[in-house]
Amino acid sequence: MERGLAFGDGVFRTLRMENGQPVWWQEQLAKLEVDAHRLGLDMPPSSLWEQDIAWLAVRMPNAVVKLTLTRGPGPRGYRLPDLVFPTRIAMATPLPDFPDPASKTGARLRVCDLRLGHQPALAGVKHLNRLENVLARMEWDDPDIDEGLLLDGEGNLVSGVMSNLFVRHSGIWHTPLLDRCGVAGVTRGRLLHLLEAEEARITLPDVLAADALFLSNSLIRLRWVSALGERCWHRPPDYDVILERLCSEG
């Protein structure tokens, strides 16, 4: 029985590959290792992952790459097997036509009805059980809505369904504190440093009162937000500078 399939017992990373080169590779690999360690998984040597990337790059140089590490096969039941043989999976799919992050058109958001449960032991980890995200994404099929916001049971903002979120108040950037649930993305980590952002509890009223909002993940990189319901925002005047620094560093 493959424990990744049976229990979601594993972690993954999703990243861009451009012209055969994985974007922000060392950061992606480091975050995969951190998440694996959180679950007590042995991380394969980086050389093996790099062999996988090289094999994929020849066949699809511009792609979305997903790296998955599971605990591997084992007998029925939750108890860990006596001998663990982790499963390493690397796959590539064509790079979709994502919105240009420099576009003059911002993202339109909605608030999802689903509320995320707290589990500090998994907070920040990109583990294989993403059913909450699946259920949240099922809530809308309006092509004009680009992303849904996820709150926890106490009404605090956690993230987007597929992204992390940054909000600005009076020139200071904040992003949700992910100590109880949510996924800490590589792009989020870069922006925390770049924007000198602070992690904090953020409520929906805080979002609506913000001067500006950004979405981030490793595929879209960065996108400014133009609307959440009836609340609208203008494109931040420093957006191009932030985008250029984000994409040029490392």
C-alpha positions as CSV (number, residue, x, y, z in Angstrom):
1,M,0.0,0.0,0.0
2,E,1.5,3.4,-1.0
3,R,1.1,5.6,2.0
4,G,1.1,8.8,-0.1
5,L,-2.0,7.6,-1.9
6,A,-3.6,5.9,1.1
7,F,-3.0,8.6,3.8
8,G,-1.6,11.7,2.1
9,D,1.6,10.8,3.9
10,G,4.1,13.0,2.1
11,V,5.0,16.4,0.9
12,F,5.4,18.2,-2.4
13,R,6.6,21.3,-4.2
14,T,5.3,22.9,-7.4
15,L,7.7,25.2,-9.4
16,R,8.3,26.8,-12.7
17,M,10.9,25.5,-15.2
18,E,11.9,28.0,-17.8
19,N,14.3,27.1,-20.7
20,G,15.2,23.9,-18.9
21,Q,16.1,25.7,-15.6
22,P,14.0,25.3,-12.4
23,V,13.2,28.7,-11.0
24,W,14.5,29.4,-7.5
25,W,15.7,25.8,-7.3
26,Q,17.8,25.9,-4.1
27,E,14.9,27.6,-2.2
28,Q,12.4,25.0,-3.5
29,L,14.7,22.1,-2.6
30,A,15.4,23.6,0.9
31,K,11.6,24.0,1.6
32,L,10.9,20.5,0.4
33,E,13.6,19.3,2.9
34,V,12.1,21.3,5.7
35,D,8.6,20.0,5.1
36,A,9.9,16.4,4.8
37,H,11.7,16.8,8.1
38,R,8.5,18.1,9.7
39,L,6.9,14.7,8.8
40,G,9.9,12.6,9.7
41,L,10.7,11.8,6.1
42,D,14.2,11.1,4.8
43,M,15.0,13.5,2.1
44,P,16.7,12.0,-1.0
45,P,20.1,13.6,-2.0
46,S,19.7,16.7,-4.1
47,S,21.6,15.0,-6.9
48,L,18.7,12.6,-7.4
49,W,16.2,15.4,-7.7
50,E,18.6,17.2,-10.1
51,Q,18.8,14.1,-12.3
52,D,15.0,14.1,-12.4
53,I,14.9,17.7,-13.3
54,A,17.5,17.3,-16.1
55,W,15.5,14.4,-17.5
56,L,12.3,16.4,-17.5
57,A,14.0,19.5,-18.9
58,V,15.1,17.7,-22.1
59,R,11.5,16.7,-22.8
60,M,9.7,19.8,-21.6
61,P,12.0,22.8,-21.0
62,N,9.1,25.1,-20.1
63,A,6.9,23.4,-17.7
64,V,5.2,23.2,-14.3
65,V,7.3,20.7,-12.3
66,K,5.9,18.9,-9.3
67,L,8.2,17.1,-6.9
68,T,6.5,14.6,-4.5
69,L,8.0,12.7,-1.7
70,T,6.0,10.0,0.1
71,R,6.8,7.7,3.0
72,G,6.5,4.9,0.4
73,P,4.9,1.4,0.6
74,G,3.8,-0.2,3.8
75,P,1.2,-2.6,5.3
76,R,-2.4,-1.6,6.0
77,G,-2.9,0.7,9.0
78,Y,-1.6,4.0,10.2
79,R,1.4,2.6,12.1
80,L,4.7,3.3,10.3
81,P,6.4,0.3,8.6
82,D,9.5,-1.1,10.3
83,L,11.4,-0.5,7.1
84,V,10.7,2.7,5.2
85,F,11.5,3.2,1.5
86,P,10.4,6.7,0.5
87,T,8.9,7.2,-3.0
88,R,10.3,10.0,-5.1
89,I,8.2,11.4,-7.9
90,A,9.0,14.1,-10.4
91,M,6.6,15.1,-13.1
92,A,6.2,17.9,-15.6
93,T,3.1,19.4,-17.3
94,P,3.0,22.1,-19.9
95,L,3.3,25.6,-18.5
96,P,-0.2,27.2,-18.7
97,D,-0.8,30.7,-20.0
98,F,-0.8,32.3,-16.6
99,P,-1.8,36.0,-16.4
100,D,1.2,38.2,-16.9
101,P,2.2,39.5,-13.4
102,A,3.0,42.9,-15.0
103,S,-0.5,43.1,-16.4
104,K,-2.6,46.3,-15.8
105,T,-5.5,44.0,-14.9
106,G,-5.5,42.9,-11.3
107,A,-7.0,39.7,-9.8
108,R,-10.6,39.6,-8.6
109,L,-11.2,37.7,-5.4
110,R,-14.1,36.1,-3.4
111,V,-14.3,34.8,0.2
112,C,-14.8,31.0,0.4
113,D,-17.4,29.6,2.7
114,L,-15.1,26.7,3.7
115,R,-13.1,27.4,6.9
116,L,-9.7,25.9,7.5
117,G,-9.2,23.8,10.6
118,H,-6.2,24.3,12.9
119,Q,-3.4,21.8,13.1
120,P,-0.2,23.4,14.3
121,A,1.8,20.2,13.7
122,L,1.2,20.6,9.9
123,A,1.0,24.4,9.7
124,G,3.1,25.8,6.9
125,V,3.8,22.3,5.4
126,K,2.8,21.6,1.8
127,H,1.6,18.0,2.6
128,L,-0.3,15.8,0.2
129,N,-3.7,16.2,1.8
130,R,-5.2,19.2,0.1
131,L,-8.9,18.3,0.3
132,E,-9.7,21.6,2.0
133,N,-8.3,23.4,-1.0
134,V,-10.2,21.1,-3.4
135,L,-13.5,21.7,-1.7
136,A,-12.9,25.5,-1.6
137,R,-12.1,25.6,-5.3
138,M,-15.4,23.8,-6.0
139,E,-17.3,26.8,-4.6
140,W,-17.1,28.9,-7.8
141,D,-16.9,28.5,-11.5
142,D,-17.1,32.2,-12.5
143,P,-14.3,32.8,-14.9
144,D,-14.1,36.4,-13.7
145,I,-13.0,35.3,-10.2
146,D,-9.3,34.5,-10.1
147,E,-8.9,33.4,-6.5
148,G,-10.8,32.6,-3.3
149,L,-9.7,33.7,0.2
150,L,-9.5,31.1,3.0
151,L,-10.3,32.0,6.6
152,D,-10.0,29.8,9.7
153,G,-12.7,29.0,12.1
154,E,-12.0,32.2,14.1
155,G,-12.3,34.4,11.0
156,N,-8.6,35.0,10.5
157,L,-7.3,35.2,7.0
158,V,-4.9,32.3,6.1
159,S,-4.3,32.4,2.4
160,G,-5.8,32.1,-1.0
161,V,-6.9,28.7,-2.2
162,M,-3.8,28.6,-4.5
163,S,-1.7,31.4,-3.2
164,N,-0.4,33.4,-0.2
165,L,-1.6,36.9,0.4
166,F,0.1,40.2,1.4
167,V,-1.8,43.3,2.5
168,R,-0.5,46.8,3.0
169,H,-1.7,49.3,5.6
170,S,-0.1,52.8,5.8
171,G,3.0,51.6,3.9
172,I,3.6,48.5,6.0
173,W,3.1,45.0,4.4
174,H,1.6,42.1,6.4
175,T,1.0,38.5,5.6
176,P,-1.0,36.0,7.7
177,L,0.8,34.2,10.4
178,L,0.9,30.5,9.5
179,D,1.4,28.9,12.9
180,R,-2.0,27.0,13.0
181,C,-2.7,26.1,9.4
182,G,-1.9,27.1,5.8
183,V,1.1,26.6,3.5
184,A,4.2,28.7,3.6
185,G,5.3,29.2,0.0
186,V,8.7,29.9,-1.4
187,T,7.5,33.1,-3.0
188,R,6.0,34.2,0.3
189,G,9.3,33.7,1.9
190,R,11.0,35.9,-0.7
191,L,8.4,38.6,-0.3
192,L,8.7,38.6,3.5
193,H,12.4,39.6,3.1
194,L,11.9,41.9,0.1
195,L,9.0,43.9,1.5
196,E,10.2,43.7,5.1
197,A,6.7,42.4,5.8
198,E,5.4,41.4,9.2
199,E,3.4,38.2,9.9
200,A,0.2,38.9,11.8
201,R,-3.3,37.8,12.5
202,I,-5.4,39.4,9.7
203,T,-9.2,39.6,9.7
204,L,-11.4,40.2,6.7
205,P,-12.1,43.8,7.8
206,D,-8.3,44.3,7.8
207,V,-8.2,43.1,4.2
208,L,-11.0,45.4,3.2
209,A,-9.2,48.3,4.9
210,A,-5.9,47.6,3.2
211,D,-4.2,50.1,0.8
212,A,-3.1,47.3,-1.5
213,L,-3.1,43.5,-1.9
214,F,-0.8,41.0,-3.6
215,L,-1.2,37.3,-4.4
216,S,1.9,35.2,-4.6
217,N,2.9,31.6,-5.5
218,S,5.8,30.0,-7.4
219,L,3.8,29.8,-10.6
220,I,2.1,33.2,-10.9
221,R,4.9,34.7,-8.9
222,L,3.1,38.0,-8.0
223,R,-0.3,39.5,-8.9
224,W,-1.9,42.6,-7.6
225,V,-5.5,42.5,-6.5
226,S,-8.1,44.8,-8.0
227,A,-11.3,43.7,-6.3
228,L,-12.9,41.7,-3.5
229,G,-16.6,41.8,-3.9
230,E,-17.5,45.5,-4.1
231,R,-14.2,46.7,-2.7
232,C,-11.8,47.8,-5.4
233,W,-8.1,48.8,-5.4
234,H,-5.9,50.6,-7.9
235,R,-2.6,49.1,-9.1
236,P,0.1,50.1,-6.6
237,P,2.5,52.6,-8.0
238,D,5.5,50.6,-6.8
239,Y,4.2,47.3,-8.1
240,D,6.6,47.1,-11.1
241,V,9.6,47.8,-8.9
242,I,8.6,45.0,-6.4
243,L,7.9,42.6,-9.3
244,E,11.3,43.3,-10.9
245,R,13.1,42.8,-7.7
246,L,11.2,39.6,-6.9
247,C,12.0,38.0,-10.3
248,S,15.6,39.3,-10.6
249,E,17.0,38.3,-7.2
250,G,18.4,34.7,-7.2
